């Protein structure tokens, strides 16, 4: 925690990268690959949303409300 604001962006980025590594290392059927890609995209969207909300809330001088 730095300055009262929780930063989750790096954690989410690590999660997305780890998920992509797992996907890349597996031999998936086409349907499984589409499902895995959709899950990775959803995780990336969640990370972007969390970073946006943390930035907005932090800009107001409040502690992070996302993930905390």
C-alpha positions as CSV (number, residue, x, y, z in Angstrom):
1,X,0.0,0.0,0.0
2,X,1.4,3.4,-0.9
3,X,-0.1,6.7,0.2
4,X,-3.4,5.0,1.3
5,X,-4.2,3.8,-2.2
6,X,-4.2,0.1,-3.0
7,X,-2.6,-0.8,-6.4
8,X,-4.0,-3.9,-7.9
9,X,-3.0,-3.3,-11.5
10,X,0.2,-5.2,-11.3
11,X,-1.5,-8.2,-9.6
12,X,-4.2,-8.3,-12.3
13,X,-1.5,-8.0,-15.0
14,X,0.4,-10.9,-13.5
15,X,-2.9,-13.0,-13.3
16,X,-3.6,-12.3,-17.0
17,X,-0.1,-13.2,-18.0
18,X,-0.2,-16.4,-16.0
19,X,-3.5,-17.4,-17.5
20,X,-2.2,-16.7,-21.0
21,X,0.9,-18.8,-20.3
22,X,-1.3,-21.7,-19.2
23,X,-3.4,-21.4,-22.3
24,X,-0.4,-21.2,-24.5
25,X,1.1,-24.4,-23.0
26,X,-2.0,-26.5,-23.4
27,X,-3.2,-28.4,-26.5
28,X,-6.8,-27.3,-26.6
29,X,-9.6,-28.1,-28.9
30,X,-11.0,-25.1,-30.9
31,X,-13.9,-24.7,-28.5
32,X,-11.7,-24.9,-25.5
33,X,-9.3,-22.3,-27.0
34,X,-12.2,-19.9,-27.7
35,X,-13.4,-20.4,-24.1
36,X,-9.9,-19.8,-22.7
37,X,-9.4,-16.7,-24.9
38,X,-12.8,-15.3,-23.7
39,X,-11.8,-15.9,-20.0
40,X,-8.4,-14.2,-20.6
41,X,-10.2,-11.2,-22.2
42,X,-12.6,-11.0,-19.3
43,X,-9.7,-11.0,-16.9
44,X,-8.0,-8.3,-18.9
45,X,-11.2,-6.2,-18.9
46,X,-11.6,-6.6,-15.1
47,X,-8.0,-5.5,-14.7
48,X,-8.6,-2.4,-16.8
49,X,-11.8,-1.6,-14.9
50,X,-10.1,-2.0,-11.5
51,X,-7.2,0.3,-12.6
52,X,-9.7,2.9,-13.9
53,X,-11.8,2.9,-10.7
54,X,-8.6,2.9,-8.5
55,X,-7.3,5.9,-10.5
56,X,-10.6,7.8,-10.2
57,X,-11.1,7.0,-6.5
58,X,-7.4,7.8,-5.8
59,X,-7.8,11.1,-7.6
60,X,-10.6,12.0,-5.2
61,X,-8.2,11.4,-2.3
62,X,-9.9,8.3,-1.0
63,X,-8.6,4.8,-0.5
64,X,-9.2,2.3,-3.2
65,X,-12.6,0.7,-3.3
66,X,-11.7,-2.1,-5.7
67,X,-10.3,-5.3,-4.3
68,X,-9.8,-3.8,-0.9
